Amino acid sequence: MADLRIPVLVLLAEYSRAHHAGKVADRACRMLQQGKVVVLPGATHHSLSFTAPQQLNEHLTVFLG
């Protein structure tokens, strides 16, 4: 994965029960040269899209735009 040289957006839920967001964020930052890592505060892995929809949409729009 360290050879991946394309833009990557990693969106993480602060309170995910599927993984530890801080550990995943740290590793993604180290491994993805063109990666952007965002931890959405207050979100769980099930509520990611409706806990902070405005923030989620802004990050997706900027990344895809």
URNORGI-V837007 format. One record per backbone hydrogen bond with DSSP energy under -1.0 kcal/mol. NH is the residue of the N-H (numbers start at 1). CO is the residue of the C=O. E is the energy in kcal/mol with one decimal. If there is no record, write none. Layout:
NH&CO&E  NH&CO&E
This chain:
4&1&-1.7  8&34&-1.4  10&36&-2.9  12&38&-2.9  14&40&-2.1  15&43&-3.4  16&13&-1.6  24&20&-2.4  25&21&-2.7  26&22&-2.3  27&23&-2.3  28&24&-2.8  29&25&-2.4  30&26&-1.7  31&27&-2.2  32&28&-2.5  35&32&-1.5  36&8&-2.7  38&10&-2.9  40&12&-3.3  43&40&-1.3  50&47&-1.0  51&47&-2.1  56&52&-2.5  57&53&-2.8  58&54&-2.3  59&55&-2.4  60&56&-2.4  61&57&-2.8  62&58&-2.4  63&59&-2.2  64&60&-2.8  65&61&-1.9
